[in-house]
């Protein structure tokens, strides 16, 4: 095994499988004329829903989008694709409104993948105590 292979094995052994996607860049929002059009996921675009387009994140991924100009955030679901280019995300009109980006049209944002917490057990485990014979 050469040195590069050893280094790769070492680095992979310490990497976490729970890394989340984080990026900074420009965001814009869909034009109203897109209302009702099919997205790449097959859903119809609805400007009243909190959705977005991204070039590579899987469909149904949740991301928190924070407007760096005012600190306002919104969580959106990725349901469409966009070409790689000068923007990192295209938001629905409702999402752009939530972070006060409508007037500017384009804003500098931070996007961070939101990992849903594991569903907790609905009914807690019942711990039974061993019965002891106290009659003796």
Secondary structure, 3 states (H helix, E strand, C coil): CCHHHHHHHHHHHHCCCCCCCEEEEEEEECCHHHCCCECCCCCECCCCCCEEECCCCCCCCEEEEEECCCCCEEEEEEEECCCCCCEEEEECHHHHHHCCCCCCCEEEEEEEEECCCCCCCCCCCCCCCCCCCCCC
